[in-house]
Amino acid sequence: MENRVINQISRWCWLLLVLTLPITSQPLVAKYVRTGSVAPVAGVFLAILFITWFVPFVFHKGKLPGQTIPFLFFILWAFIITATSIFRENPPYKDISVFASIVKSLLTLLIGMTFYLVIATYVRSERLIRITLQLVNWSGLFIIVWSLSQVTVTYIYGDYLRWMDVFQSFISTGVLVKGRASGFTLEPSWLAHQLNMLYLPLWLSCAFLRYSAHSSRIWKLHFEDLLLILGVATLMASFSRVGLVAFMMMLALIFILINVKVIRYIENKVLHPDQKKFMQKKILLRVGLIILLLVAYLGIALLVAQVFIELDPRMETLFTFSPDKTDPILRYANSLKFGERLIYWLASWKIFGNFPWTGVGLGLAGFQIPLSIVPYGWSLTEVKSLLFHTGNLLNIKSIWFRLLAETGIIGFSLFISWLFVIFTTSLNQYLLHGRLYKVVGMTGILVLIGFLIEGFSVDSFALPYLWFSAGMVTAASTIMINIRTSHNKNES
């Protein structure tokens, strides 16, 4: 009876965890965890699942998937380096406590770790994978409806309706940004991040592989096809430049796979093996088609850039780089309203140069940044405002540079090793298994491609979307191994 109640609680927590993934910064959650930014509602249900399911799973000697090993080594390294950094003299910064900053950073890493481990071990059947994909789709639909409502209302009325501001204040510590969709997140760039790290890769994979987790269709369109179209519109409505580039990188992989099929189809139609100089003609045809496609895609990229120049004032100077002035790259980045991020990255690179092997420890890069800012950085308004008019530490705003600055080359290598393991697992599923596993595998590959770019925009470990996607890939791999093992036992 007790086990039945616990299982029922776990099922409901899983359902609510997936459905509440879009909410990143709920004020009530933020109040209790004492943060103003990353406070996902899903973390509440994650905590219950951790206590009611994961702890008993480990206690009863449940086996963690092999994909978790490099990740756990990274976690161990981060904790060791951060713990030893307490004994090093750290530069003071206003009245911010070094110990409090360390604790906060370690807690966010623990949240990310818990998301990954719970998801990787809780999903243990193909049926639960399908149910989870359905829940992800419905939560994605909520994001789309609310986001597109935001931009539609501002386009019609010039501003948000009062009830929309009030509603947003209940679900996020951030405010609605005029002219840009932010969904249920703190800011528009976080909306783009959650779309690129879970929703769009899943819908793109389903559309490419013609798979749906739902049985109903509209003509020949799956539910995921409609979500993909509306999801891309939502991404564009966020006006996140990094988010758009990340999605275009994912789309590029899909185009390459489609182009390979198209080129082979044309070759089979035009050429025949018994023709004279068959190989020469095949090479010439293939080269010609590749050049033609590259020109077409370059034209599309320029068209997209031109559209964003017209719609986004930050992009007006995209094609006006001038090498004649001092610090030309920094000036160009600043003209694109991107200069501050580049300053933080350069500062973190300098920190990495001073502590190349171990880094300074999690949460401590902000204390070092003021000592590492390049001279041009002191002319930027945002940098001076954050340094002299707020009590907050500066953020690196990039997970890649943060890993280098705070965990050194060893921590960075361990994290990259884990990502590589997730990539090979995803690729294996895409190449070898049935359509459900192919979808999960392709989703994992697209997420990692997107994360290469998104990693230059987000530096928090607590946002759950990468962990969720990686956890689903890991869980699907474990399910497939168990099915194969069971099949082999039955045969023997």
C-alpha positions in Angstrom: 0.0 0.0 0.0 2.8 2.4 1.0 4.7 1.6 -2.2 1.6 2.2 -4.3 1.1 5.7 -2.7 4.7 6.6 -3.3 4.5 5.4 -6.9 1.4 7.5 -7.5 3.1 10.5 -6.0 6.1 10.0 -8.2 3.9 9.7 -11.4 2.1 13.0 -10.6 5.3 14.7 -9.8 6.8 13.6 -13.1 3.7 14.8 -15.0 3.9 18.2 -13.2 7.7 18.5 -13.6 7.4 18.2 -17.4 4.4 20.5 -17.7 6.0 23.2 -15.6 9.4 23.2 -17.4 8.5 26.5 -19.2 8.5 28.5 -15.9 12.1 29.4 -15.1 11.8 32.1 -12.4 8.7 31.8 -10.3 8.6 34.5 -7.6 7.4 32.2 -4.7 10.1 29.6 -5.5 12.7 32.4 -5.9 11.7 33.7 -2.5 12.4 30.4 -0.7 15.6 29.6 -2.6 16.8 33.2 -2.2 17.5 34.0 -5.8 16.0 36.5 -8.2 16.8 34.7 -11.4 16.8 30.9 -11.8 14.0 29.4 -9.8 12.2 26.8 -12.0 8.9 25.5 -10.7 9.9 22.1 -12.0 12.6 22.1 -9.3 9.9 21.7 -6.6 8.6 18.4 -8.2 12.1 17.3 -8.9 12.9 17.6 -5.2 9.9 15.4 -4.3 10.9 12.9 -7.0 14.4 12.9 -5.6 13.3 12.1 -2.1 10.5 9.6 -2.9 12.1 7.8 -5.9 15.8 8.5 -6.5 17.0 8.1 -2.9 15.2 4.7 -2.5 16.5 3.7 -6.0 20.1 4.4 -4.9 19.5 2.8 -1.5 18.3 -0.4 -3.1 21.5 -0.5 -5.2 20.0 0.9 -8.4 22.6 1.1 -11.1 23.4 4.5 -12.6 23.9 4.5 -16.4 27.4 4.6 -17.7 26.8 8.0 -19.3 26.7 9.5 -15.9 30.3 8.6 -15.0 32.2 11.5 -16.7 29.5 13.9 -15.4 29.9 12.7 -11.8 33.7 13.1 -12.2 33.1 16.7 -13.3 30.8 17.3 -10.3 33.5 15.9 -8.0 36.2 18.0 -9.5 34.1 21.2 -9.3 33.4 20.5 -5.6 37.0 19.8 -4.8 38.4 22.8 -6.5 35.7 25.1 -5.1 36.3 23.7 -1.5 40.1 24.3 -1.7 39.5 27.8 -3.1 38.3 28.9 0.3 41.9 28.7 1.6 43.1 31.0 -1.2 43.0 34.7 -0.8 40.2 36.0 -3.0 39.8 39.7 -4.0 37.1 41.5 -2.1 34.1 42.8 -3.9 31.9 45.3 -2.1 30.2 43.5 0.8 29.5 40.2 -1.0 30.5 37.1 0.9 32.8 34.7 -0.8 31.3 31.8 1.1 27.7 32.7 0.2 28.7 33.0 -3.5 30.3 29.6 -3.4 27.3 28.0 -1.7 24.9 29.5 -4.3 27.0 28.3 -7.2 27.3 24.8 -5.8 23.6 24.6 -5.2 22.9 25.5 -8.8 25.3 22.8 -9.9 23.5 20.3 -7.6 20.1 21.3 -9.1 21.5 20.6 -12.6 23.0 17.3 -11.4 19.7 16.2 -9.8 17.7 17.0 -12.9 20.0 14.9 -15.0 20.3 11.9 -12.7 16.6 11.7 -11.8 15.5 12.0 -15.4 18.2 9.5 -16.6 17.0 6.9 -14.1 13.3 7.5 -13.7 12.3 7.0 -17.4 12.4 3.2 -17.7 10.1 2.2 -20.5 9.2 3.1 -24.1 5.7 3.9 -22.9 7.0 6.5 -20.5 9.2 8.0 -23.2 6.1 8.5 -25.4 4.1 10.0 -22.5 6.9 12.3 -21.7 7.2 13.5 -25.3 3.4 14.2 -25.3 3.8 16.2 -22.1 6.7 18.1 -23.6 4.5 18.9 -26.6 1.7 20.3 -24.5 4.0 22.4 -22.3 5.6 23.7 -25.5 2.1 24.7 -26.8 1.6 26.7 -23.6 4.8 28.5 -24.3 3.8 29.3 -27.9 0.3 30.6 -27.1 1.5 32.9 -24.3 4.6 34.1 -26.3 2.7 34.9 -29.5 0.0 36.5 -27.5 2.6 38.9 -26.1 3.9 40.1 -29.4 0.4 40.2 -31.0 -1.0 42.4 -28.2 2.0 44.8 -28.3 1.7 45.0 -32.1 -2.0 45.9 -31.9 -2.0 48.1 -28.8 1.6 49.3 -28.7 1.9 47.9 -25.1 0.9 45.1 -22.9 -2.6 44.9 -21.3 -2.6 45.3 -17.6 -3.7 41.8 -16.8 -0.8 40.4 -18.8 1.7 42.3 -16.7 0.0 41.0 -13.5 -0.1 37.4 -14.8 3.6 37.6 -15.7 4.4 38.9 -12.2 2.9 35.7 -10.7 5.0 33.4 -12.9 8.3 35.3 -13.3 10.5 37.6 -11.4 11.2 39.4 -14.7 8.9 41.8 -16.5 7.5 41.6 -20.0 9.8 43.2 -22.6 8.1 45.5 -25.1 8.2 44.1 -28.6 9.9 40.8 -27.6 8.4 37.6 -26.5 9.7 36.1 -23.3 7.1 33.4 -22.6 7.1 32.2 -19.0 10.9 33.0 -18.6 12.9 35.8 -17.0 13.9 37.3 -20.3 13.6 36.7 -24.1 17.1 35.1 -24.3 15.9 32.5 -21.8 12.9 31.8 -23.9 15.1 31.1 -26.9 17.4 28.9 -24.7 14.5 26.7 -23.5 13.2 26.4 -27.1 16.6 25.4 -28.5 17.6 23.1 -25.7 14.4 20.9 -25.7 11.4 21.9 -27.7 12.6 22.8 -31.2 15.1 20.0 -31.5 12.3 17.5 -30.5 9.9 18.9 -33.0 12.5 19.2 -35.7 13.5 15.6 -35.2 9.8 14.4 -35.3 9.2 16.4 -38.5 12.4 15.1 -40.2 11.8 11.4 -39.2 8.0 11.7 -39.7 7.2 10.5 -36.1 4.6 11.7 -33.7 3.9 10.8 -30.1 0.2 11.5 -30.8 -2.2 9.5 -32.9 -4.3 12.4 -34.3 -3.4 14.3 -37.4 -4.5 17.3 -39.4 -4.4 16.2 -43.0 -0.8 14.9 -43.3 0.5 17.2 -40.6 1.5 15.8 -37.2 1.0 17.8 -34.0 4.8 18.2 -33.9 4.8 19.7 -37.4 2.4 22.5 -36.3 4.4 23.0 -33.1 7.6 23.3 -35.1 6.2 26.0 -37.4 4.7 28.0 -34.4 7.8 27.3 -32.3 10.1 28.9 -35.0 7.8 31.9 -35.1 8.1 32.1 -31.3 11.9 31.9 -31.4 11.9 34.8 -34.0 9.6 36.8 -31.8 12.1 36.6 -28.9 14.6 38.4 -31.1 17.4 36.4 -29.5 20.3 36.6 -31.9 22.3 33.8 -30.3 19.1 31.7 -30.2 18.5 32.2 -33.9 22.0 31.3 -34.8 21.8 28.2 -32.6 18.6 27.1 -34.4 20.1 27.8 -37.8 23.0 25.5 -36.9 20.5 22.7 -36.0 18.6 23.4 -39.2 21.9 23.2 -41.2 22.3 19.6 -40.1 18.8 18.7 -41.2 19.4 20.4 -44.6 22.7 18.5 -45.0 20.9 15.1 -44.4 18.2 16.1 -46.8 20.7 17.3 -49.4 22.6 14.0 -49.3 19.3 12.2 -50.1 18.5 14.7 -52.9 21.9 14.5 -54.5 21.8 10.7 -54.5 18.3 10.8 -56.0 19.4 13.1 -58.8 22.5 11.0 -59.4 20.4 7.9 -59.8 18.1 9.6 -62.2 20.7 11.3 -64.3 23.6 8.9 -64.3 23.9 5.2 -65.0 26.8 2.9 -64.0 27.3 1.7 -67.6 27.9 5.2 -68.9 31.4 6.2 -70.1 33.4 8.2 -67.6 30.8 7.4 -65.0 32.9 8.4 -62.0 34.1 11.7 -63.6 30.5 12.7 -64.4 29.4 11.7 -60.9 32.0 13.8 -59.2 31.3 16.8 -61.5 27.5 16.5 -60.9 28.0 16.2 -57.2 30.4 19.2 -57.0 28.0 21.3 -59.1 25.0 20.4 -56.9 26.9 21.1 -53.7 28.0 24.5 -55.0 24.5 25.3 -56.1 23.1 24.4 -52.7 25.8 26.4 -50.9 25.0 29.5 -53.0 21.3 29.0 -52.2 21.9 28.7 -48.5 24.2 31.7 -48.5 21.5 33.7 -50.1 18.9 32.5 -47.5 21.4 33.5 -44.7 21.9 37.0 -46.2 18.1 37.4 -46.6 17.5 36.4 -42.9 20.3 38.8 -41.8 18.6 41.6 -43.9 15.3 40.9 -42.3 16.8 41.1 -38.8 18.5 44.4 -39.7 15.1 45.8 -40.6 13.3 44.5 -37.6 16.0 44.7 -34.8 17.8 48.1 -34.3 20.7 46.2 -32.6 21.6 44.7 -36.0 21.8 48.0 -38.0 25.7 48.0 -38.1 26.0 44.3 -39.0 27.8 45.0 -42.3 29.7 48.1 -41.2 32.9 46.8 -39.6 35.8 49.3 -39.6 39.3 48.1 -39.0 40.8 51.6 -38.9 40.0 52.5 -35.2 41.6 51.2 -32.1 40.0 48.0 -30.6 38.1 47.5 -33.9 36.5 44.1 -32.8 35.4 45.4 -29.5 33.9 48.6 -31.1 32.1 46.5 -33.7 30.7 44.2 -31.0 29.6 47.3 -29.0 27.8 48.7 -32.1 25.9 45.4 -32.2 25.0 45.8 -28.5 27.2 42.8 -27.9 30.3 44.6 -26.5 29.6 43.9 -22.8 29.5 40.2 -23.3 32.7 40.2 -25.2 34.3 42.2 -22.3 33.2 39.6 -19.8 34.5 36.8 -22.0 37.9 38.5 -22.4 38.0 39.0 -18.6 37.2 35.4 -18.0 39.9 34.3 -20.5 42.4 36.4 -18.5 41.2 34.6 -15.3 41.7 31.3 -17.0 45.2 32.4 -18.0 46.0 33.1 -14.4 44.5 29.8 -13.1 44.8 27.5 -16.2 44.6 24.0 -14.5 42.1 24.4 -11.7 40.3 27.7 -12.2 39.3 29.9 -9.3 36.4 27.8 -8.1 32.6 28.0 -8.8 31.1 31.3 -8.0 34.4 33.1 -7.6 35.0 34.4 -11.2 32.9 37.5 -10.4 35.4 38.6 -7.7 38.2 38.4 -10.3 36.4 40.1 -13.2 37.0 43.8 -12.1 40.7 43.1 -12.0 40.6 41.5 -15.5 38.6 44.0 -17.6 40.4 45.3 -20.7 40.8 49.1 -20.9 38.1 49.5 -23.5 35.6 47.8 -21.2 35.7 50.8 -18.8 34.1 52.9 -21.5 30.9 50.8 -21.7 27.9 52.0 -19.8 26.6 48.6 -18.7 30.0 47.6 -17.2 30.4 50.8 -15.3 26.7 50.7 -14.1 27.1 47.1 -12.8 30.4 47.8 -11.1 29.5 51.1 -9.4 25.7 51.2 -9.1 24.7 47.7 -8.1 25.7 45.3 -5.4 25.8 42.2 -7.7 28.7 40.2 -9.0 29.4 40.5 -12.7 28.4 37.4 -14.7 30.5 35.8 -17.4 27.4 35.1 -19.4 28.9 32.1 -21.1 29.0 28.5 -19.8 32.2 27.8 -21.9 34.2 30.7 -20.5 32.8 30.1 -17.0 33.9 26.5 -17.1 37.4 27.6 -18.1 37.6 30.4 -15.5 36.1 28.5 -12.6 37.1 24.9 -13.1 40.2 25.2 -15.4 41.2 23.1 -18.3 40.6 19.9 -16.2 37.0 20.7 -15.4 36.4 22.0 -18.9 37.7 18.7 -20.3 35.6 16.6 -18.0 32.5 18.5 -19.0 33.3 18.2 -22.7 34.0 14.5 -22.2 30.5 14.0 -20.8 29.0 16.0 -23.8 30.9 13.7 -26.1 29.5 10.6 -24.4 26.0 12.0 -24.8 26.7 12.8 -28.5 27.9 9.2 -29.2 24.9 7.8 -27.3 22.6 10.0 -29.4 24.3 9.0 -32.6 24.1 5.3 -31.8 20.4 5.6 -31.1 19.8 7.5 -34.4 21.8 5.1 -36.5 20.7 1.7 -35.0 17.3 1.7 -33.4 13.6 2.1 -34.1 11.9 5.4 -34.9 11.2 6.3 -31.2 14.9 5.9 -30.4 15.9 7.7 -33.6 13.8 10.7 -32.6 15.4 10.8 -29.1 18.9 10.3 -30.6 18.4 13.0 -33.3 17.0 15.4 -30.6 20.1 14.8 -28.5 22.4 15.6 -31.5 20.5 18.8 -32.3 20.5 19.9 -28.6 24.3 19.5 -28.5 24.7 21.4 -31.7 22.5 24.2 -30.3 24.3 24.2 -27.0 27.6 24.9 -28.8 26.1 28.4 -29.6 23.7 28.7 -26.6 26.7 28.2 -24.3 27.8 31.7 -25.3 24.6 33.2 -24.0 23.8 31.3 -20.7 26.1 30.5 -17.8 23.7 29.0 -15.2 23.8 25.3 -14.3 20.2 25.5 -12.9 18.3 25.9 -16.1 16.9 22.4 -16.6 16.6 22.0 -20.4 20.1 20.6 -21.3 19.9 18.2 -18.4 16.4 17.1 -19.3 17.4 16.4 -23.0 20.6 14.6 -21.9 18.6 12.7 -19.3 16.1 11.5 -21.9 19.0 10.3 -24.2 20.6 8.5 -21.3 17.3 6.9 -20.2 16.5 5.7 -23.8 19.9 4.1 -24.1 19.4 2.2 -20.8 16.0 1.0 -21.9 17.4 -0.3 -25.2 20.2 -2.1 -23.4 17.8 -3.7 -21.0 15.5 -4.8 -23.9 18.5 -6.3 -25.8 19.8 -8.0 -22.6 16.4 -9.5 -21.9 16.1 -10.7 -25.5 19.5 -12.4 -25.4 18.6 -14.1 -22.1 15.3 -15.4 -23.6 17.1 -16.7 -26.7 19.7 -18.5 -24.6 
